[in-house]
């Protein structure tokens, strides 16, 4: 811990010890009167905020090198250090925030639902766990500790590193402001005192010079408090002059403590700073045209908020943020809320108005400014609570000792009995107890205060006393009554004549009592809904129930003209009066002495229903009365009385009864704040805390030091040294008068908001995106995901319509489902992505649409379907894939529902084809839907693309191969007799074909022959041969005796006479001599031929490739050689060929 922090701790402890004291003598006042209004801020520029106060919402705050603020929509924005910006950005859009506080590297925000979210510069946000039913209403972040005022005005703090809250014990008092700094925290309590502590240590009171504080701010090692008079009280280190501003500041309306500097705003809208100025944090200036309304300070920078919500900073980068501002003068009276508290006054025995003075038949008790109790007057039954004998003379105020360090909240008296409620809610009674009216279980009178047992966990919030009965309102809104019950004045619907201990009054469901009034034998209660209920004796119409009802043993509703809302009621002996909402007064009951103020004085006058009392049109602040007289304080703080005046109790200087209200000259300045009446005397407390009394003084009940009756107001004895509590119409110090304060003892809460509203001091409509479905809500609730609410002031959220969703909480609009998604149901958080095979093409759709035929969609959340591509199809709806066209199919168009069969003459050889393929030359396809073309068969051809059939090779042509584009002409020597042939046929021997592409061969003509197949020509028969026939494969040799002399002869010629031919195949005939020579030559030739033949055979064996086969025929007679060769060709290289050719 730093030296500066240690120093501050010592300072706090020393100042605290000096300020603490115990009151031992009621005549010595150590606590100032609960008075504000000593400084009034101007009504101009009343929008702004004061950090840490329950009276406004702090919407910007500063740490080390950064500031965070709330924009007008309630989102958190930080600027300055990058880390601060990044940290806040992670959750800035989560929820609406109401307040923000920062110090060092820490920040916290109160969210719209009253929860507290905190974060460090290097971490994500975390929520502080508050007790169930509690919401935060003010916030302060310090270096090590952060604190919050909760909705019950308690203070909880937490270690910044742990986040687990612990309660700060403040003696049962509520807090109205809190601040945390570099070393500890401080809070201003509802009595405007300051308590400080270091983390979980016990709080110590801080001496701030005997004046109440309204605002507080702590820096690193110093602190300052804004006092009720607009001045400052500072403490701690002044090493940089950070506390010296105390001596120069005045009329301050707002303050902030930075690290080592302090800045204030004054009522003239001027800005002043003192302390460390290294970065210009203490020298921030604004132009005359700019009006500052709030302050924030970090360690080395200062920011001022202008009346338009814009922000100017010194020592830190500027921001474009425009923040929201609080109304700091909500009642518009020109006094800022922080000063406009603790309004002096009293109006009946109400849970929200502490009674500072009470009168019995002949005694008086009053609460002092230090909340001790003094009593004086008649004490025969111990009603003074002093422990003195019955006939002790008490002509002046005496201190009532409760036996402990007590603080009296309120006092009540009637007859010979007195009761007091302590600040802690305990109830004490003393005096006459003949009917058990003390509620202590016996009928024994008590001379000293005795505790009344109200039951477990119950304490009193209001008490009233009748002649011999007592009633109280408890903290759980029950009415308990005890004592005499002979006319049903206890309201318990019991026949018992009395009750010695508290008994609960049965109330109709929903009734919540806020005020009590007891007369002699009747009782009334004002309920929170503004209705009035009375019970008990009604002989004078004091219950307001009409003449026909003599009494009632249980509460009955009192009807008012126009069903007016009742604020409070007061009951005297046999009369009742009530102040209604417009601050007018109505009275009814006994009017014998004109005590109803209706202008009547005389016996027998009474009213059975509420009657309007004319007070000149002025509003009534409070009302009280004695036995048969009444008094009211009007809006100008003048006092008016009427009724019985036998003892001068009206204070007019005479004893004349008054049937109409008349002003009482209590004080020339008209500053009466509290008044009350007894049987024959009256008293009034003035604005300066002095007490004046008048009327009967038989037993010293006027407290003036003697027993002389007075017909005009006179100061109570020793009033110079005594300061009486002036009452408090705002006892909890929240600025809300008790009659408008549903929680008058809780400074952090004052309203019971209606359905659709929420708030602690002022009801505000639930924001769009939020709801409030119960009365008395402290915070609004966010619409949960799946719901929304576009309107303000809603009691519930709307389920999202089909086709819409809300994914996060607090939505004021429903989000239409985006294209690709849909939602058929109401109240949904998300939209449903369209399934595969479906689409949603519009926003806000309630259904998905199936992909139509020809389309498909494989993905989810699609806004359209995909057209089937070319070569594909989608036959059906809701398809998640397209189907490729099969082989033999095709599809040239997208978005098709089927494929097209290929046309004849075309094909598709694979799937997914966008075009059919034309059959090429040599192929054809005669069918539809085929995956390939047929090759033309052998004997066939296809000579064009896209053929649907093959063509038959015509006769004279052939084709041995497949896929041919043409046929082959039959060659010379060949023919093809029929169409569709795969080969040509060689012309047979005896036939030939000299032309190609012929379907038949030609027979060798007579005189010719074709010796081998496949011949392209016929051969003429050689000389010596002939052929008379066609189609011959050889010629005929001439027979002996004949010859054939030429080629191509069709017949042989007989040898002429003289000649002869013995041989066949001769070209001529010979004479007989020549024949002989021939025969000899022939023999020689034969030998030669044989030799040649042998030579050929040898050569063929050596060279087989020269020819496949050769046949040699030797005609020895003619030396003629005939040959044939399988390969149909002459071999020019074969020497035997030439030899054979020589022989024909």
Buried (B, 14 or more C-beta within 10 A) or exposed (E): EEEBBEBBBEBBBBBBEEBEEEBEEBBEBBBBBBBBBEBBBBEEBBBBBBBBBBBBBBBBBBBBBBBBBBBEEBBBBBBBBEBBBEBBEEBBEBBBBBBBBBBBBBBBBBBBBBBBBBBBBEEEBEEBEBEEEBBBBBBBBBBBBBBBBBBBBBBBBBBBEEBEBBEBEBEBBBBBBBBBBBBBBBBBBBBBBBBBBBBEEEBBBBBBEEBBBBBBBBBBBBBBBBBBBBBBBBBBBBBBBBBBBBEEBBBBBBBBBBBBBBBBBBBEBEBBBBBBBEBBBBEBEBEEEBBBBBBBBBBBBBBBBBBEBBBBBBBBEEBEBBBBBBBBBBEEEEBBBBBBBBBBBBBBBBBBBBBBBBBBBBBBBBBBBBBBBBBBBBBBBBBBBBBBEEEBEBBBBBBBBBEEEBBBBBBBBBBBBBBBBBBEBBBBBBBBBBBBBBBBEEBEBBBBBBEBEBEEEBBBBBBBBBBBBBBBBBBEBBBBBBBBBBBBBBBBEBEEEBBBBBBBBEBEEEBBBBBBBBBBBBBBBBBBEBBBBBBBBBBBBBBBBEEEBEBBBBBBBBEBEEEBBBBBBBBBBBBBBBBBEEBBBBBBBBBBBBBBBBBBBEEEBBBBBBBEBEBEEBEBBBBBBBBBBBBBBBEEBBBBBBBBBBBBBBBBBEBEBBBBBBBBEBBEEBBBBBBBBBBBBBBBBBBBBBBBBBBBBBBBBBBBBEBEBBBBBBBBBEBEEBBBBBBBBBBBBBBBBBBBBBBBBBBBBBBBBBBBBBBBBEBBBBBBBBBBEEBBBBBBBBBBBBBBBEBBBBBBBBBBBBBBBBEBBBBBEBBBBBBBBBBEBBBBBBBBBBBBBBBBBEBBBBEBBBBBBBBBBEBBBBBBBBBBBBBBBBBBBBBBBBBBBBBBBBBEBBBBBBBBBBBBBBBBEEBBBBEBBBBBBBBBBBBBBBBBBBBBBBBBBBBBBBBBBBBBBBBBBBBEBBBBBBBBBBBBBBBBBBBBBBBBBBBBBBBBBBBBBBBBBBBBBBBBBBBBBBBBBBBBBBBBBBBBBBBBBBBBBBBBBBBBBBBBBBEBBEBEEEBBBBBBBBBBBBEEEEBEEBEEEBEEBBEEBEEBBEEBEEEBEEEEEBBEEBEBEBBBBBBBBBBEBEEEEBBEEBEBBEBBEEBB
